[in-house]
Amino acid sequence: MTVEQKPITLGVIVGNRGFFPSHLCETGRSTILRVLAEEGINAIALSPDETEYGSVESISDARKCADLFRQYRDDIDGVLVTLPNFGDERAVANTLRWAELDVPVLIHAFPDEVGKMDLANRRDSFCGKMSACNNLKQYNIKYSLTSLHTVDPESESFRTDLRKFAKVCRVVGGLKGARFGQLGARPPAFNTVRYSEKLLERAGISVETLDLSDVYGRIEALGDDDARVQGKLSQIKAYIVGKDVPDLSYMKMAKLGVVIDEWMTDNKLVGSAIQCWTSLEEYFGIVPCTVMSMMSNELMSSACETDIVGTIAMYAMGLASGKPSAIVDWNNNYGEDPDKAVIFHCSNLPKDVFVEQSLIPADIPVMQYQDIISGTVGKENAFGSIDGRVKAEPFTYCRVSTDDFNGKIIAYIGEGELTDDPLSTFGGRGVVEVPNMQGLLAYICENGYEHHVSINLSEVADVLEEAFSKYLGWETYYHAKGFKKGDVDLSFLQDVPGLKSIVASLKKAL
């Protein structure tokens, strides 16, 4: 399932320079706006009535465009700078500075045609793009580039860049000002999931807390016949097939769901992390997994063991892909294959990541009692867990963490494959294959990352890298490339026969 997301809105700056043919701005603006509309992206741009061809060249033009953008500040998710000719780099930079939007910026330049290099038709956008970027760097304005230096806006290459940029805008805009909820205290046995609220707050991410005693009190005030409770009960039963689940457990899940839903709505929360172990089981009598699974399935990501930064990673991938994320453990080796591993949780995985049909009945998701915790609290207090096998599809993994010692937010990301290799166990489970898995595991351990990792059945690692490292300023390791942002990228040599060992040696040396 892909959740429908609100359309992206881009402010559009059409660069112009009087030494070059201005008529190119008329056709260029028209083409760009049409392509944006075809891609389902809203545009806010100057009209030809406001400046020549709706372009930006002078200080006056820049001020008009900046004022327009400020007027729509709450709507604009990013800015597209397009250069039909060389463009005035100062006007572009001044517009962005005066607009004060603090959103991602994509720089696009039209290509020249070999047969149209005369004075009336040459663009020189190839050169103008460098000048625009030089000025943005001087102004300390962050920006993204298209894959090709100059590119036809009607081409698939540009459309692909545009779609990626829209996803970057979603991630950056979605995380800035996001509010997450922590329900309960950190379980005593999970020092692993400690994090810094202050570092998150500095990044514009807030955490609202709710003690489990408050949850129990609010649940106590709900009657079984309450319309909200009955509505949630119907949703739960329609969501997942239950296996011998007692009516009392269903009722408890419904009441817990009502309390969490209302708390999140009242506090404008976009995701949550819940204590679980073992207060909810011992003092209330269920595991919250199904309730959490339902929220995650609607992109209201919910993570175990109060792992707020795990939730943030889930939410970021959901913003990028429109698909639900899950939180799992890097849990077991898979035989002797160094590039494969077992991911597992006990589990609150969203329904849409599970296989829907299988020759192995145990792979089909079902709600039942949680095997591990039932040995401590009793089977009757452990219903609500979802068991099933994760689909065999490409996936992105992401871990966000707060580095309290160095006062920064860090992350690692990458992509791999969920496989259909045989796996006989319980819980939410799957087999993953990741290139140089041993190198990734060493990186995780050497840098003290948590055992949790968030996954999404999509390929959006490049989106997360751009959003995290460039626009949010988080130190991000991209394992798919095998290097940190700013390192030398030798990945293009990986497939050249006989060079793998040389590439590995060069990476180590660099």
Steps between C-alpha positions, in 0.01 A plus 500: 500500500615851417339775706385800296704805595429870464636639169833677515508874425813657352589864468641550149774753416553555127847648464565760230792715383464789261811417297332179390177434307217576741239332282642167616359581846150513357516152346712365784257617769207354311674164457606476863155582634342243269743227609436579867126474443543168320697371799226605742710780651348839578695809396519856632674734256500858383267571209602674176293795621731549799839474330627435148378150411453434874878478536741638759793721399512830690494587868140609452412163345670316785306700756170430325572128484616489862186681613287251305677207663466653846127537438477125440766396752274247671425331166844486337687172558799576279630731227587419140747738337486458123737673258369526142801724429811593701289662770597767750666322789455794737126517437463128569701520822328819618156352440581200715662708772214748523231232483646336814328168425768257627383224265686276252604664172550324165715667231406421139658622177359464149731339240618678189433347160799465271308646206378800701813669631445836328448822692123470480480151648807405704426443866837468679308347793783246521725780624232697682420205726854509638468870575166449673641220715807708581281781631275266699812357664611853589156574643511175700185371328482121465397358164464180300606425143346309212675177395610662173656845504255623234185305424184529294218552753273275294746210519464199728833589660366833624169350605688241706702778663180690568333201665803443720511868593132492595576210735791691651264793560253267673765361733654836588168677541345207686778476756536872566253576774389136534362389836538145629349338807672278755252288689654365820853500637795330335500131598778447759669226296530717188780752555547459126212731416614800702487823300528874546176697491704820500690414183173410330345827617794691358423333167137613524364162613294493821414209730183490710486247782215317671541280805342155490313580822318773303422247229353253748293775661357613167422141404320448831264783411392331174195274501479190284201641315664838431453579130871579464597166651255306284626681191861416578403139579347467153812649341727254679295196401486618139874572495649158576383143553523393864594152618312400818509858628275543809222760485649669805832548321321651202318742730823606669666562165206712389511716813876541474458601137240763585721655769807510274306639203350782703830581670677522165225711345485739795877549496541504120737204505613329179654188655555323829723267696354279772653336806333156479748286701348405735262743668222475242501122528527473878261780596264522205512158339587540128791584273440822301637358175179494296408854598851612404488304175178674399653843560817416306294368212350848462847665518446596867819311580522326837815339643568265790682560828457881489738515204409851386794533259394168350159655442661801335679273253173314431317827444769640270485197272121514498516864390737407218313194373138538607526143633493380863825436685581235758751484783694177541810357662809406308450166667677190367753377250354299214707184475849569370411766243685816614270732304174364642336542839168444676293803598243448773256660739238341717307693333324825421589507132240673279274259315603620155862383535392137547447242226133468412506154344743215556531123467620511861195582720718624786628783276154661473459770768280414798439660838570275796691504828863610522715190544798654678330721757225247577758288680531780755152651524284209387335430165172660608680835547694493172242508220534762227824401326503461120693206355587482130766501230615824338462523122797415279562844350773767479516708816665801657638489853566801720618568851494844661679558829602789724873528561484665841878513548553704184168686508363392165248274329646217296358234271586210275300395196514247219307262282473126459267215414253311712527143374277193494764279663352235733445624856317306766441712808235730652426873528538753222792363303695501178834424339695795361791518262718811519818558299802482732277418796804429717631849430164647600487299821854607585404864440195464726703348780804725470280810513276378782172497311189332642387146413175639360474597134206642305408354162275599212411295191627763258830636372538849644849502653617771258205716605584456869867577441416827324244600763700397806852607408440806282188665639473375858874491566504147643823303461389213277676182393366357174597133503374430148778725378735392775603852590397797709391822336815680389715189462634389163242287318657203323183295474486543121802267479340216694381311194822526302654148480801455725469837672290413807801431721676814375191710570475356852866587565459853365192561714689385808794722415277803442 
